[in-house]
Amino acid sequence: MIPENKCSRCPLSEFRTKIVMPDGNENSNIVLVGEAPGETEDLTGRPFVGRSGKLLEKIMKEEGIERSDVLITNTVKCRPPGNRDPTKEEMDACRPFLEHELSGKRVVVGLGRSACRILIGYEGKMSDIVNKETTITISGKEITFLPSYHPAACIYNSASKEELKRTMRILRERYMGGAEHRPKQRKICDDPIAKDVTDAKNVFTADAAAIDWNDVSGMMIDMDGTVYKGDNVIHGAPEFIERVKKRKIPFVFLTNNSSSDREHYLSKLTKMGFNVSIDNILTSTTATISYLLKHHPGRTVYPIGTQRFVNEIRAKGVRIVEKDPDIVLLAFDTSITYEKINNAYHFIKNGSMFVATHPDDLCPTEHGYDVDIGAFIRFLESMTGVRTTVIGKPNTLMTEMASEIMNVPMKKMVMIGDRLYTDMRMASDAGIRSVMVLTGEARREDISGDIHPTMVVNSVNDLIL
Ligand code: URA
């Protein structure tokens, strides 16, 4: 159902110049619902084209979303006088149009208080519900509802703006196939690992001037996809590490993979020909243990992880329980069961905090990619409405720990890795320089939004220090 040109279902019709109809992509599964048109919208008949609209578009773009990716609409289609909030009566009059627009969609974002009031009946503070997914029933079907701030509330408030950005990130990663975060299907001959990268005509050459290596006092180096892929060593990676050592630059290998302990990684690297020690390895498990002991000392933890993981955290003094934990801790668990997930669900519902060692959706292997923990995080978040505290990359906690371990100031470090949404984002959030390699997940064309590696190279083998 759409409004007629002469619609007069409520008194707002007296004040309008144009009815403001939905805009963007009507076939999109995603709908952004604002509150009411303002002056510019009233004159043009298009939603979100004034000041709020400009900010909304900017935030969307920063997270890699275009206006044409989503449908944009409002709770009411006519401008209330003086740009005031629409009343319940006005929103009720327009509700059949909104119902029609939302019907059959997958996710609806409520931009601001009015949209949340009319769609989920919420009257409280936005900060209590922002980015916590819930469901609404439209035309008899349940669809996801994601509450967020109205762009107007973000103009002078950077915290709200960050939350609105997070909303866009959630949309991209969860509902738009997460372009940058899903491995592309590549022909084997396009894969830099399949070729000898030293012989390849480098399509992407290292910009030698991009990083002054004399100004680098420490390196953080991702492992999977950067120095090896599954059980295959990346050509030239051990020699790269030798060059780093020769220049006496301290380094730590960072991995988000919490299925194995540091000893396992040390033995794996050694077998592959890397001459390194255990102090060169920092896993998301180590970072999580440090986080728990520092921020939640003495708290009880229900771990979902491999036996190695459980042994490691227990040995470091984390109190493990099977029932009523203070914290549910999710790691990369290759032995995950229905029972563990169901227990976690009940514990979180009953008030346990929810922590995850890292956020990755997929884990690179020598054959392609295996399922990692991202889907389990989203599953438990959507079942419980509780947001996860994620410790591994891109949380800058890993950077801080690396800086402490190497005794090097953050600004003097460089991050080398293959993933945009973990390695490169962490570097970007920490304000440090980064090198993206093309031997793992990300392609050069995936670079978008606010994450721009300082340098992009085919492989660590190309890094001549
Ligand atoms: N604010 C809204 O809620 N909607 C618009 O279309 C413009 C500003």
Residues whose N, C-alpha, C, O or C-beta is under 5 A from the ligand:
A	BS01	URA	G34 E35 A36 P37 G38 E41 P47 F48 S52 N74
